[in-house]
């Protein structure tokens, strides 16, 4: 006679359900998750009339009455996604101790579409102070984190102007992966900087000359990476403009933004999961390199009566 298998251990009814309180606050747009933790520890949050000032408690935002500073939460914010064309001279941060202009000031303008401007947005990744171009802004923390992970391999495309003409061997180093410093001092190794090898990159000449432009595509986004890559082969970077992110291509003027379509958000989600995405064949105006300004030809000076300048021989009376 075969023995019946033992009864499975019953699930405990004491297991906490719901989301952590700091996550609920962040999803509601109250603050970042780290700042939400501070708000909880300060005793500013009530759940069902009881002050909660410890971290790690779980709650159900659809059932529990959660108040911050006495104001009732109305559930998670609807997720928003924007493309911003960041100009030079703006910092990619929420606020700047040096009081420099930030991208948040650009996003403070009234947003188009039905949502208004009552959402708390964050930049996805960074563009440094002197760089410009495509910057994603969203309140979808999960997508932002997924896009930022190097393992996802999301392609970012840039137009880069360098001083002097790099050698073919130098460009090949960038294509294969080049050793740069991480930018942090290593205390264990007597203050020397860590060195890392960048992932392989795509690079091709867009415009030649003494200070050529290149189109560069990376699958990672380390701090000041592009500048460091060209410094390693002996060239200073003069300008950087990001023109592509996954399947997106920059199509708004400097300082302006627009909301992404549902299809574009889906494409970003696919890219974050490592799936292949293809940009539109037609490159938008703001993702192209402008034609160099033509030098104005000097025309001969004309007198008021329409005759040529004094250089023309005059007839005596």
Backbone as CSV, one residue per row, in Angstrom:
resi,resn,N_x,N_y,N_z,CA_x,CA_y,CA_z,C_x,C_y,C_z
1,UNK,0.849,-1.194,0.000,0.000,0.000,0.000,0.878,1.236,0.000
2,UNK,0.660,2.065,-0.991,1.497,3.268,-1.075,1.021,4.307,-0.086
3,UNK,1.986,4.947,0.497,1.670,5.985,1.467,1.350,7.285,0.732
4,UNK,0.350,7.969,1.251,0.019,9.276,0.663,1.070,10.277,1.067
5,UNK,1.388,11.223,0.166,2.418,12.211,0.489,1.989,13.066,1.662
6,UNK,2.941,13.517,2.443,2.587,14.336,3.606,1.900,15.619,3.169
7,UNK,1.035,16.120,4.040,0.334,17.357,3.735,1.322,18.513,3.613
8,UNK,1.145,19.351,2.598,2.066,20.480,2.473,1.908,21.436,3.642
9,UNK,2.990,22.076,3.972,2.962,23.032,5.082,2.035,24.179,4.737
10,UNK,1.070,24.474,5.539,0.151,25.564,5.219,0.870,26.900,5.216
11,UNK,0.456,27.779,4.292,1.082,29.096,4.221,0.695,29.901,5.446
12,UNK,1.645,30.626,5.938,1.407,31.450,7.110,0.566,32.661,6.731
13,UNK,-0.426,32.949,7.546,-1.257,34.126,7.320,-0.613,35.394,7.864
14,UNK,0.551,35.215,8.536,1.209,36.361,9.161,2.188,37.058,8.219
15,UNK,2.378,36.513,7.011,3.329,37.128,6.091,2.835,38.506,5.672
16,UNK,3.725,39.503,5.709,3.300,40.855,5.343,2.912,40.935,3.879
17,UNK,1.861,41.685,3.597,1.394,41.858,2.233,1.511,43.327,1.854
18,UNK,1.403,43.581,0.554,1.458,44.951,0.086,2.875,45.413,-0.196
19,UNK,3.023,46.725,-0.376,4.327,47.318,-0.688,4.893,48.034,0.520
20,UNK,6.200,48.188,0.510,6.839,48.957,1.576,6.336,50.394,1.529
21,UNK,6.216,50.984,2.696,5.617,52.311,2.800,6.384,53.358,2.006
22,UNK,7.720,53.281,2.028,8.513,54.278,1.293,8.285,54.163,-0.214
23,UNK,8.041,52.936,-0.697,7.750,52.747,-2.115,6.399,53.353,-2.475
24,UNK,5.420,53.189,-1.589,4.092,53.764,-1.830,4.181,55.283,-1.929
25,UNK,4.958,55.884,-1.028,5.110,57.352,-1.058,5.787,57.800,-2.348
26,UNK,6.813,57.063,-2.769,7.529,57.426,-3.997,6.620,57.292,-5.213
27,UNK,5.842,56.220,-5.267,4.943,56.017,-6.402,3.841,57.068,-6.452
28,UNK,3.499,57.622,-5.301,2.477,58.667,-5.248,3.050,60.040,-5.594
29,UNK,4.381,60.095,-5.839,4.998,61.359,-6.226,5.323,62.273,-5.067
30,UNK,5.294,61.738,-3.841,5.595,62.571,-2.673,7.068,62.956,-2.656
31,UNK,7.941,61.998,-2.923,9.388,62.233,-2.884,10.075,61.008,-3.456
32,UNK,11.394,61.107,-3.625,12.155,59.924,-4.006,12.083,58.915,-2.870
33,UNK,12.450,57.665,-3.164,12.328,56.632,-2.136,13.222,56.940,-0.933
34,UNK,14.421,57.454,-1.195,15.335,57.777,-0.085,14.758,58.903,0.768
35,UNK,14.215,59.935,0.106,13.618,61.048,0.845,12.374,60.583,1.585
36,UNK,11.625,59.642,0.990,10.432,59.110,1.650,10.798,58.408,2.955
37,UNK,11.939,57.740,2.973,12.395,57.089,4.206,12.612,58.119,5.307
38,UNK,13.182,59.275,4.951,13.400,60.337,5.938,12.061,60.861,6.462
39,UNK,11.078,61.010,5.561,9.763,61.498,5.957,9.110,60.538,6.957
40,UNK,9.280,59.230,6.714,8.718,58.227,7.626,9.396,58.317,8.988
41,UNK,10.722,58.362,9.004,11.472,58.399,10.268,11.168,59.659,11.073
42,UNK,10.776,60.726,10.386,10.422,61.977,11.070,9.018,61.931,11.671
43,UNK,8.294,60.817,11.462,6.971,60.670,12.049,5.894,61.484,11.356
44,UNK,6.076,61.739,10.062,5.129,62.582,9.320,4.074,61.765,8.571
45,UNK,4.120,60.419,8.738,3.214,59.551,7.981,2.278,58.815,8.933
46,UNK,0.990,58.819,8.571,-0.015,58.060,9.318,-0.633,57.010,8.409
47,UNK,-0.844,55.830,8.962,-1.557,54.767,8.244,-2.756,54.368,9.096
48,UNK,-3.947,54.583,8.547,-5.197,54.293,9.262,-5.235,54.962,10.640
49,UNK,-4.744,56.198,10.681,-4.801,57.001,11.901,-3.656,56.785,12.866
50,UNK,-2.732,55.878,12.556,-1.611,55.572,13.455,-0.312,56.047,12.816
51,UNK,0.504,56.782,13.569,1.793,57.250,13.049,2.732,56.061,12.858
52,UNK,3.335,55.977,11.671,4.324,54.938,11.378,5.673,55.624,11.177
53,UNK,6.609,55.339,12.079,7.928,55.976,11.978,9.062,54.958,11.955
54,UNK,8.758,53.750,11.485,9.784,52.727,11.279,9.748,52.281,9.825
55,UNK,10.896,51.904,9.317,11.010,51.500,7.918,10.702,50.011,7.768
56,UNK,10.225,49.644,6.578,10.022,48.225,6.271,8.602,47.749,6.427
57,UNK,7.708,48.558,6.995,6.315,48.116,7.120,5.657,48.094,5.752
58,UNK,4.749,47.147,5.574,4.074,46.988,4.285,2.591,47.343,4.419
59,UNK,2.080,47.946,3.336,0.687,48.396,3.366,0.082,48.259,1.972
60,UNK,-1.236,48.343,1.927,-1.973,48.259,0.670,-2.514,49.651,0.347
61,UNK,-1.950,50.283,-0.678,-2.329,51.660,-1.002,-3.766,51.776,-1.467
62,UNK,-4.362,50.643,-1.902,-5.753,50.693,-2.377,-6.756,50.559,-1.234
63,UNK,-6.306,50.096,-0.063,-7.220,49.874,1.064,-6.895,50.749,2.265
64,UNK,-5.606,50.922,2.538,-5.210,51.684,3.724,-5.325,53.184,3.475
65,UNK,-5.680,53.927,4.525,-5.717,55.385,4.466,-4.348,55.908,4.905
66,UNK,-3.594,56.411,3.957,-2.224,56.863,4.228,-2.178,58.373,4.078
67,UNK,-1.686,59.036,5.116,-1.583,60.493,5.089,-0.130,60.918,5.329
68,UNK,0.291,61.965,4.612,1.609,62.576,4.810,1.367,64.029,5.178
69,UNK,1.831,64.396,6.366,1.586,65.751,6.891,0.089,66.071,6.874
70,UNK,-0.716,65.050,7.150,-2.163,65.240,7.245,-2.903,65.126,5.933
71,UNK,-2.183,65.075,4.803,-2.856,65.023,3.497,-2.981,63.576,3.036
72,UNK,-4.187,63.215,2.602,-4.470,61.839,2.195,-3.871,61.550,0.819
73,UNK,-3.207,60.395,0.710,-2.675,59.952,-0.585,-3.809,59.427,-1.453
74,UNK,-3.718,59.686,-2.740,-4.745,59.234,-3.675,-4.205,58.180,-4.635
75,UNK,-3.303,57.347,-4.147,-2.772,56.264,-4.969,-1.606,56.690,-5.829
76,UNK,-1.062,55.760,-6.616,0.119,56.056,-7.441,-0.186,57.101,-8.515
77,UNK,0.842,57.883,-8.832,0.724,58.803,-9.966,0.609,58.001,-11.259
78,UNK,-0.085,58.558,-12.219,-0.074,57.933,-13.542,1.312,58.145,-14.141
79,UNK,1.838,57.136,-14.775,3.215,57.221,-15.256,3.313,58.093,-16.505
80,UNK,4.344,58.934,-16.535,4.552,59.878,-17.629,5.950,59.670,-18.208
81,UNK,6.085,59.982,-19.489,7.354,59.784,-20.187,7.552,60.948,-21.161
82,UNK,8.694,61.608,-21.064,8.966,62.766,-21.916,10.363,62.670,-22.536
83,UNK,10.486,63.273,-23.720,11.787,63.490,-24.352,12.103,64.976,-24.251
84,UNK,13.261,65.297,-23.667,13.728,66.677,-23.526,14.990,66.864,-24.356
85,UNK,15.101,68.004,-25.032,16.351,68.360,-25.718,17.108,69.294,-24.789
86,UNK,18.053,68.736,-24.024,18.816,69.510,-23.043,19.837,70.410,-23.747
87,UNK,19.813,71.718,-23.488,20.849,72.594,-24.049,22.141,72.513,-23.225
88,UNK,23.224,73.032,-23.782,24.460,73.197,-23.007,24.186,74.167,-21.866
89,UNK,24.912,73.977,-20.768,24.786,74.918,-19.662,23.685,74.592,-18.682
90,UNK,23.148,73.375,-18.745,22.156,72.920,-17.769,22.684,71.661,-17.083
91,UNK,22.366,71.516,-15.795,22.813,70.367,-15.017,21.698,69.330,-14.978
92,UNK,22.070,68.053,-15.179,21.088,66.963,-15.140,20.929,66.496,-13.704
93,UNK,20.176,67.264,-12.933,19.932,66.931,-11.538,18.667,67.641,-11.089
94,UNK,18.134,67.221,-9.940,16.910,67.840,-9.439,17.164,69.237,-8.900
95,UNK,18.295,69.441,-8.241,18.701,70.774,-7.795,20.215,70.811,-7.730
96,UNK,20.790,72.008,-7.784,22.243,72.148,-7.862,22.731,73.067,-6.749
97,UNK,23.666,72.601,-5.896,24.187,73.438,-4.815,24.886,74.698,-5.327
98,UNK,25.409,74.635,-6.572,26.088,75.793,-7.146,25.123,76.768,-7.823
99,UNK,23.819,76.442,-7.723,22.768,77.310,-8.266,22.829,77.450,-9.787
100,UNK,23.388,76.441,-10.476,23.361,76.463,-11.935,21.975,76.038,-12.427
101,UNK,21.601,76.414,-13.646,20.297,76.001,-14.165,20.215,74.478,-14.257
102,UNK,19.045,73.919,-13.946,18.859,72.473,-14.008,17.802,72.119,-15.049
103,UNK,17.807,70.861,-15.468,16.805,70.394,-16.440,15.399,70.471,-15.864
104,UNK,15.282,70.455,-14.530,13.967,70.538,-13.919,13.310,71.884,-14.192
105,UNK,14.129,72.925,-14.354,13.578,74.241,-14.681,12.977,74.238,-16.081
106,UNK,13.577,73.484,-16.984,13.015,73.366,-18.339,11.700,72.601,-18.296
107,UNK,11.615,71.587,-17.448,10.412,70.766,-17.363,9.305,71.442,-16.554
108,UNK,9.618,72.560,-15.901,8.613,73.254,-15.094,7.606,74.005,-15.950
109,UNK,7.923,74.175,-17.249,6.971,74.826,-18.130,5.707,73.967,-18.235
110,UNK,4.599,74.593,-18.577,3.345,73.847,-18.723,3.505,72.755,-19.775
111,UNK,3.215,71.527,-19.401,3.384,70.408,-20.313,2.176,70.297,-21.239
112,UNK,2.435,69.889,-22.448,1.333,69.677,-23.385,0.627,68.372,-23.052
113,UNK,-0.548,68.192,-23.587,-1.282,66.968,-23.330,-2.258,67.121,-22.181
114,UNK,-2.971,66.068,-21.852,-4.054,66.145,-20.866,-3.602,66.085,-19.420
115,UNK,-2.295,65.886,-19.158,-1.870,65.572,-17.794,-1.483,66.797,-16.975
116,UNK,-1.268,67.954,-17.628,-0.806,69.108,-16.880,0.610,68.921,-16.390
117,UNK,0.978,69.617,-15.315,2.371,69.555,-14.873,2.496,69.147,-13.406
118,UNK,1.549,68.376,-12.906,1.576,68.003,-11.493,2.174,66.620,-11.270
119,UNK,3.257,66.309,-11.948,3.943,65.039,-11.727,5.396,65.330,-11.371
120,UNK,5.980,64.454,-10.577,7.369,64.619,-10.143,8.242,63.738,-11.023
121,UNK,9.013,64.363,-11.900,9.798,63.629,-12.889,11.261,63.524,-12.475
122,UNK,11.931,62.537,-13.062,13.360,62.317,-12.817,14.048,62.076,-14.160
123,UNK,15.305,62.534,-14.303,16.040,62.220,-15.530,16.508,60.774,-15.530
124,UNK,16.519,60.156,-16.704,17.064,58.806,-16.868,18.510,58.957,-17.318
125,UNK,19.457,58.591,-16.447,20.856,58.794,-16.779,21.220,60.268,-16.705
126,UNK,22.369,60.599,-17.299,22.868,61.973,-17.205,23.470,62.440,-18.524
127,UNK,23.439,63.751,-18.702,24.262,64.436,-19.693,25.002,65.511,-18.923
128,UNK,26.322,65.624,-19.094,27.050,66.586,-18.279,26.729,68.029,-18.679
129,UNK,27.255,68.956,-17.908,26.913,70.379,-18.019,27.102,70.922,-19.428
130,UNK,28.173,70.488,-20.108,28.495,71.015,-21.430,27.894,70.189,-22.565
131,UNK,27.320,69.034,-22.247,26.720,68.193,-23.282,25.262,68.589,-23.504
132,UNK,24.735,68.198,-24.647,23.363,68.564,-24.987,22.664,67.373,-25.623
133,UNK,21.360,67.545,-25.865,20.645,66.528,-26.620,19.601,65.769,-25.838
134,UNK,19.313,64.558,-26.312,18.162,63.764,-25.874,18.313,63.280,-24.434
135,UNK,17.329,63.656,-23.609,17.288,63.219,-22.222,15.874,62.741,-21.916
136,UNK,15.769,61.535,-21.381,14.463,61.000,-21.001,14.105,61.471,-19.595
137,UNK,12.841,61.853,-19.412,12.327,62.271,-18.110,11.071,61.449,-17.817
138,UNK,11.006,60.864,-16.622,9.859,60.010,-16.298,9.682,59.923,-14.792
139,UNK,8.523,59.417,-14.363,8.306,59.060,-12.965,8.181,57.541,-12.810
140,UNK,8.529,56.810,-13.866,8.504,55.348,-13.856,9.880,54.845,-13.416
141,UNK,10.023,54.643,-12.115,11.322,54.248,-11.577,11.788,52.891,-12.066
142,UNK,10.867,51.957,-12.257,11.255,50.614,-12.707,11.863,50.657,-14.103
143,UNK,11.221,51.405,-15.029,11.761,51.503,-16.380,13.077,52.260,-16.381
144,UNK,13.160,53.332,-15.597,14.390,54.120,-15.533,15.564,53.264,-15.065
145,UNK,15.342,52.449,-14.035,16.407,51.574,-13.536,16.790,50.518,-14.567
146,UNK,15.793,49.956,-15.252,16.066,48.927,-16.249,16.867,49.498,-17.423
147,UNK,16.527,50.704,-17.861,17.253,51.331,-18.971,18.685,51.665,-18.589
148,UNK,18.903,51.989,-17.321,20.225,52.438,-16.878,21.198,51.299,-16.621
149,UNK,20.704,50.079,-16.529,21.592,48.945,-16.251,22.423,48.614,-17.486
150,UNK,23.714,48.486,-17.289,24.610,48.188,-18.409,24.271,46.857,-19.067
151,UNK,23.734,45.920,-18.274,23.430,44.583,-18.804,22.371,44.642,-19.894
152,UNK,21.512,45.676,-19.865,20.459,45.781,-20.877,21.043,46.111,-22.249
153,UNK,22.178,46.807,-22.271,22.839,47.114,-23.539,22.041,48.049,-24.426
154,UNK,21.283,48.986,-23.834,20.499,49.930,-24.635,21.446,50.889,-25.358
155,UNK,21.254,51.044,-26.668,22.147,51.881,-27.459,21.831,53.363,-27.286
156,UNK,22.883,54.146,-27.022,22.783,55.600,-26.988,23.687,56.155,-28.092
157,UNK,23.142,57.032,-28.928,23.873,57.530,-30.093,24.165,59.017,-29.930
158,UNK,25.393,59.415,-30.275,25.859,60.789,-30.068,26.514,61.326,-31.337
159,UNK,26.448,62.652,-31.511,27.304,63.361,-32.444,28.412,64.003,-31.620
160,UNK,29.660,63.744,-31.997,30.808,64.181,-31.198,31.787,64.940,-32.083
161,UNK,32.125,66.168,-31.666,33.125,66.963,-32.381,34.418,66.944,-31.578
162,UNK,35.530,66.606,-32.247,36.815,66.513,-31.551,37.817,67.486,-32.139
163,UNK,38.798,67.828,-31.342,39.870,68.720,-31.769,40.995,67.891,-32.388
164,UNK,41.288,68.148,-33.649,42.313,67.371,-34.341,41.733,66.100,-34.937
165,UNK,42.506,65.464,-35.776,42.031,64.281,-36.507,42.603,63.013,-35.868
166,UNK,41.755,62.174,-35.248,42.246,60.932,-34.652,42.795,59.977,-35.707
167,UNK,43.746,59.183,-35.308,44.313,58.186,-36.209,43.349,57.014,-36.376
168,UNK,43.548,56.263,-37.444,42.716,55.085,-37.686,42.887,54.075,-36.548
169,UNK,44.114,53.959,-36.028,44.349,53.000,-34.936,43.657,53.453,-33.653
170,UNK,43.606,54.776,-33.424,42.914,55.291,-32.248,41.424,55.014,-32.308
171,UNK,40.821,55.232,-33.482,39.394,54.951,-33.656,39.104,53.462,-33.497
172,UNK,40.027,52.634,-33.944,39.851,51.191,-33.807,39.881,50.776,-32.333
173,UNK,40.703,51.470,-31.534,40.723,51.205,-30.095,39.349,51.464,-29.476
174,UNK,38.715,52.571,-29.894,37.390,52.906,-29.376,36.382,51.847,-29.794
175,UNK,36.497,51.374,-31.043,35.567,50.345,-31.523,35.691,49.053,-30.723
176,UNK,36.916,48.667,-30.396,37.140,47.403,-29.689,36.844,47.506,-28.201
177,UNK,37.017,48.706,-27.637,36.959,48.907,-26.188,38.290,49.450,-25.719
178,UNK,38.251,50.544,-24.984,39.480,51.236,-24.615,39.542,51.397,-23.102
179,UNK,40.748,51.364,-22.554,40.911,51.460,-21.110,40.851,52.932,-20.676
180,UNK,39.941,53.237,-19.754,39.823,54.590,-19.203,39.782,54.473,-17.690
181,UNK,39.919,55.616,-17.000,39.808,55.549,-15.547,38.359,55.752,-15.145
182,UNK,38.005,55.098,-14.061,36.633,55.160,-13.556,36.366,56.511,-12.903
183,UNK,37.427,57.223,-12.545,37.271,58.538,-11.946,37.265,58.535,-10.431
184,UNK,37.463,57.356,-9.813,37.467,57.283,-8.358,38.836,56.821,-7.874
185,UNK,39.305,57.429,-6.802,40.579,57.026,-6.240,40.419,55.746,-5.434
186,UNK,41.367,54.842,-5.585,41.338,53.569,-4.870,42.277,53.674,-3.671
187,UNK,41.692,53.680,-2.462,42.502,53.845,-1.260,43.460,52.679,-1.047
188,UNK,43.031,51.489,-1.469,43.862,50.302,-1.245,45.152,50.382,-2.054
189,UNK,45.061,50.999,-3.241,46.228,51.049,-4.119,46.865,52.439,-4.113
190,UNK,46.981,52.995,-2.918,47.721,54.245,-2.702,47.209,55.394,-3.560
191,UNK,45.921,55.540,-3.634,45.365,56.701,-4.310,45.349,56.637,-5.823
192,UNK,45.685,55.480,-6.403,45.616,55.371,-7.869,44.166,55.189,-8.307
193,UNK,43.883,55.638,-9.516,42.520,55.532,-10.019,42.271,54.148,-10.621
194,UNK,41.055,53.654,-10.411,40.652,52.395,-11.037,40.654,52.558,-12.554
195,UNK,41.025,51.498,-13.256,41.004,51.511,-14.722,40.018,50.445,-15.191
196,UNK,39.229,50.792,-16.189,38.270,49.844,-16.736,38.357,49.871,-18.257
197,UNK,37.869,48.822,-18.890,37.811,48.780,-20.354,36.365,48.988,-20.773
198,UNK,36.155,49.937,-21.659,34.802,50.224,-22.130,34.300,49.096,-23.029
199,UNK,32.994,49.008,-23.170,32.394,48.033,-24.083,32.659,48.466,-25.526
200,UNK,32.675,47.542,-26.463,32.848,47.913,-27.874,31.815,48.955,-28.305
201,UNK,32.246,49.870,-29.179,31.383,50.966,-29.624,31.389,51.056,-31.142
202,UNK,30.337,51.656,-31.679,30.285,51.943,-33.117,30.698,53.392,-33.328
203,UNK,31.551,53.643,-34.308,31.958,55.014,-34.587,32.197,55.176,-36.081
204,UNK,31.671,56.253,-36.645,31.895,56.539,-38.053,31.962,58.046,-38.270
205,UNK,32.728,58.439,-39.254,32.920,59.852,-39.570,31.657,60.422,-40.196
206,UNK,31.221,61.590,-39.695,30.061,62.280,-40.246,30.498,63.476,-41.082
207,UNK,31.500,64.201,-40.588,32.037,65.343,-41.322,33.526,65.463,-41.028
208,UNK,34.329,65.553,-42.083,35.775,65.652,-41.925,36.224,67.073,-41.647
209,UNK,37.528,67.286,-41.748,38.100,68.600,-41.491,39.090,68.548,-40.356
210,UNK,39.595,69.738,-39.973,40.567,69.806,-38.877,39.951,69.419,-37.543
211,UNK,38.648,69.682,-37.387,37.919,69.317,-36.163,36.700,68.479,-36.566
212,UNK,36.905,67.194,-36.822,35.849,66.360,-37.408,34.727,66.024,-36.433
213,UNK,33.583,65.645,-37.023,32.429,65.159,-36.267,32.288,63.651,-36.502
214,UNK,31.966,62.924,-35.426,31.741,61.485,-35.518,30.368,61.142,-34.940
215,UNK,29.774,60.078,-35.477,28.593,59.494,-34.845,29.068,58.302,-34.029
216,UNK,28.785,58.344,-32.733,29.279,57.334,-31.798,28.096,56.686,-31.093
217,UNK,28.072,55.353,-31.076,26.994,54.617,-30.411,27.579,53.753,-29.302
218,UNK,27.079,53.958,-28.079,27.542,53.221,-26.903,26.399,52.374,-26.345
219,UNK,26.773,51.348,-25.586,25.771,50.537,-24.892,25.921,50.668,-23.379
220,UNK,26.690,51.657,-22.953,26.855,51.931,-21.523,26.921,53.446,-21.351
221,UNK,26.929,53.913,-20.125,26.925,55.356,-19.907,27.689,55.741,-18.663
222,UNK,28.990,55.539,-18.690,29.819,55.873,-17.535,30.053,57.382,-17.468
223,UNK,30.441,57.856,-16.293,30.668,59.274,-16.073,31.737,59.832,-17.016
224,UNK,31.363,60.841,-17.826,32.262,61.517,-18.764,32.979,60.521,-19.688
225,UNK,32.292,59.432,-20.017,32.927,58.348,-20.768,33.441,58.791,-22.125
226,UNK,32.633,59.516,-22.894,33.044,59.891,-24.251,34.287,60.763,-24.209
227,UNK,34.311,61.732,-23.299,35.476,62.620,-23.194,36.730,61.820,-22.830
228,UNK,36.579,60.864,-21.914,37.732,60.065,-21.487,38.225,59.143,-22.602
229,UNK,37.304,58.606,-23.404,37.704,57.714,-24.498,38.583,58.455,-25.509
230,UNK,38.171,59.663,-25.881,38.967,60.415,-26.848,40.251,60.966,-26.234
231,UNK,40.209,61.291,-24.938,41.445,61.724,-24.269,42.501,60.628,-24.301
232,UNK,42.072,59.371,-24.185,43.007,58.254,-24.204,43.736,58.130,-25.543
233,UNK,43.103,58.613,-26.628,43.784,58.550,-27.931,44.315,59.931,-28.331
234,UNK,44.374,60.854,-27.340,45.056,62.123,-27.542,44.246,63.242,-28.147
235,UNK,42.924,63.221,-27.964,42.094,64.267,-28.570,41.059,64.792,-27.583
236,UNK,40.902,66.119,-27.610,39.934,66.793,-26.749,38.570,66.829,-27.432
237,UNK,37.520,66.559,-26.661,36.152,66.618,-27.191,35.625,68.038,-27.035
238,UNK,35.171,68.611,-28.141,34.665,69.983,-28.118,33.155,70.047,-27.912
239,UNK,32.423,69.131,-28.520,30.967,69.149,-28.401,30.414,67.726,-28.361
240,UNK,29.352,67.542,-27.589,28.640,66.261,-27.536,27.146,66.544,-27.612
241,UNK,26.467,65.864,-28.538,25.013,65.962,-28.609,24.436,64.554,-28.715
242,UNK,23.621,64.153,-27.742,22.980,62.834,-27.820,21.762,62.947,-28.738
243,UNK,21.721,62.089,-29.757,20.643,62.173,-30.745,19.758,60.924,-30.753
244,UNK,20.164,59.877,-30.023,19.376,58.653,-30.040,19.413,57.929,-28.716
245,UNK,18.290,57.299,-28.357,18.201,56.470,-27.153,17.292,55.303,-27.503
246,UNK,17.871,54.111,-27.652,17.085,52.985,-28.137,16.569,53.308,-29.534
247,UNK,15.260,53.187,-29.727,14.662,53.486,-31.034,14.301,54.965,-31.185
248,UNK,14.435,55.738,-30.106,14.078,57.154,-30.159,15.148,57.960,-30.882
249,UNK,14.711,58.983,-31.622,15.629,59.943,-32.236,15.172,61.349,-31.867
250,UNK,16.125,62.210,-31.575,15.844,63.558,-31.097,15.052,64.344,-32.138
251,UNK,13.853,64.823,-31.745,13.014,65.529,-32.716,12.330,66.767,-32.133
252,UNK,12.921,67.332,-31.062,12.392,68.574,-30.501,13.519,69.608,-30.421
253,UNK,13.199,70.914,-30.499,14.236,71.956,-30.463,14.923,72.021,-29.105
254,UNK,16.114,72.632,-29.024,16.809,72.781,-27.739,15.942,73.495,-26.701
255,UNK,15.909,72.937,-25.494,15.137,73.524,-24.411,13.676,73.123,-24.395
256,UNK,13.230,72.376,-25.411,11.824,71.966,-25.495,11.697,70.470,-25.197
257,UNK,10.447,70.015,-25.011,10.191,68.610,-24.722,8.832,68.233,-25.274
258,UNK,8.595,66.925,-25.340,7.280,66.417,-25.726,7.040,65.099,-25.017
259,UNK,5.775,64.736,-24.908,5.427,63.463,-24.284,5.592,62.333,-25.291
260,UNK,6.095,61.201,-24.833,6.285,60.048,-25.700,4.949,59.371,-25.998
261,UNK,4.874,58.752,-27.153,3.685,57.982,-27.510,3.730,56.619,-26.821
262,UNK,2.591,55.950,-26.816,2.528,54.612,-26.223,3.485,53.659,-26.940
263,UNK,3.573,53.775,-28.264,4.486,52.917,-29.021,5.936,53.163,-28.661
264,UNK,6.305,54.431,-28.412,7.687,54.751,-28.039,8.019,54.210,-26.652
265,UNK,7.059,54.288,-25.730,7.286,53.731,-24.388,7.452,52.213,-24.472
266,UNK,6.638,51.575,-25.304,6.759,50.122,-25.503,8.127,49.764,-26.072
267,UNK,8.619,50.577,-27.002,9.943,50.324,-27.594,11.048,50.476,-26.548
268,UNK,10.916,51.458,-25.656,11.896,51.620,-24.581,11.882,50.413,-23.644
269,UNK,10.687,49.917,-23.349,10.566,48.744,-22.489,11.216,47.527,-23.140
270,UNK,11.034,47.378,-24.439,11.675,46.272,-25.169,13.194,46.415,-25.115
271,UNK,13.681,47.640,-25.326,15.131,47.870,-25.291,15.701,47.561,-23.909
272,UNK,14.952,47.930,-22.861,15.410,47.672,-21.494,15.498,46.182,-21.199
273,UNK,14.700,45.389,-21.917,14.723,43.926,-21.733,15.722,43.244,-22.669
274,UNK,16.525,44.050,-23.368,17.553,43.496,-24.244,17.051,43.073,-25.602
275,UNK,15.815,43.437,-25.952,15.271,43.074,-27.258,15.657,44.114,-28.304
276,UNK,15.733,43.683,-29.550,16.166,44.572,-30.618,15.073,45.567,-30.969
277,UNK,15.467,46.827,-31.122,14.543,47.872,-31.567,15.215,48.631,-32.708
278,UNK,14.405,49.133,-33.630,14.945,49.801,-34.815,14.352,51.204,-34.912
279,UNK,15.200,52.239,-35.016,14.666,53.596,-35.162,14.059,53.812,-36.542
280,UNK,13.275,54.866,-36.680,12.690,55.208,-37.966,13.798,55.532,-38.973
281,UNK,13.517,55.228,-40.244,14.534,55.435,-41.274,14.866,56.905,-41.475
282,UNK,13.848,57.765,-41.405,14.072,59.185,-41.619,14.595,59.831,-40.346
283,UNK,15.778,60.445,-40.431,16.384,61.081,-39.269,15.799,62.475,-39.079
284,UNK,15.252,62.781,-37.887,14.671,64.108,-37.658,15.713,65.221,-37.760
285,UNK,15.236,66.422,-37.964,16.119,67.589,-38.145,17.087,67.768,-36.985
286,UNK,16.605,67.628,-35.749,17.444,67.935,-34.590,18.407,66.799,-34.248
287,UNK,18.301,65.673,-34.963,19.255,64.579,-34.801,20.317,64.608,-35.899
288,UNK,20.243,65.612,-36.766,21.202,65.733,-37.866,22.234,66.814,-37.561
289,UNK,23.364,66.682,-38.207,24.395,67.707,-38.105,24.071,68.809,-39.105
290,UNK,23.999,70.040,-38.620,23.666,71.141,-39.504,24.790,71.388,-40.508
291,UNK,24.410,71.845,-41.690,25.397,72.186,-42.707,26.197,73.403,-42.232
292,UNK,27.502,73.418,-42.506,28.314,74.564,-42.070,27.841,75.843,-42.739
293,UNK,27.915,76.941,-42.012,27.489,78.232,-42.553,28.406,78.644,-43.698
294,UNK,27.799,79.078,-44.787,28.585,79.519,-45.935,29.115,80.925,-45.702
295,UNK,30.357,81.144,-46.125,30.942,82.470,-45.986,30.279,83.427,-46.971
296,UNK,29.941,84.597,-46.475,29.302,85.590,-47.316,30.322,86.206,-48.271
297,UNK,29.951,86.263,-49.548,30.852,86.886,-50.526,30.765,88.394,-50.399
298,UNK,31.911,89.055,-50.559,31.977,90.513,-50.431,31.603,91.140,-51.766
299,UNK,30.503,91.887,-51.778,30.055,92.533,-53.001,30.670,93.918,-53.121
300,UNK,30.908,94.372,-54.358,31.460,95.719,-54.521,30.474,96.761,-54.031
301,UNK,31.021,97.803,-53.375,30.198,98.866,-52.808,29.534,99.666,-53.925
302,UNK,28.264,99.968,-53.729,27.542,100.762,-54.712,27.163,102.110,-54.126
303,UNK,27.240,103.129,-54.977,26.812,104.443,-54.545,25.301,104.526,-54.605
304,UNK,24.753,105.617,-54.062,23.304,105.771,-53.988,22.650,105.793,-55.361
305,UNK,23.370,106.341,-56.383,22.771,106.418,-57.712,22.854,105.098,-58.473
306,UNK,23.364,104.049,-57.797,23.400,102.712,-58.408,24.665,102.438,-59.171
307,UNK,25.571,103.393,-59.316,26.823,103.146,-60.026,27.775,102.392,-59.142
308,UNK,28.829,101.835,-59.708,29.794,101.067,-58.937,30.617,101.986,-58.060
309,UNK,31.421,101.401,-57.183,32.190,102.145,-56.197,33.250,103.006,-56.861
310,UNK,33.928,103.715,-55.986,34.939,104.660,-56.487,36.084,103.957,-57.169
311,UNK,36.184,102.624,-57.034,37.260,101.916,-57.702,37.116,101.983,-59.226
312,UNK,35.877,102.196,-59.680,35.665,102.276,-61.125,36.132,103.649,-61.625
313,UNK,36.864,103.694,-62.721,37.362,104.983,-63.208,36.223,105.945,-63.531
314,UNK,36.369,107.169,-63.106,35.356,108.190,-63.342,35.687,108.967,-64.626
315,UNK,34.636,109.407,-65.314,34.831,110.264,-66.501,34.823,111.697,-66.069
316,UNK,35.752,112.477,-66.540,35.797,113.911,-66.193,34.720,114.676,-66.954
317,UNK,34.256,115.773,-66.334,33.226,116.570,-66.979,33.773,117.347,-68.168
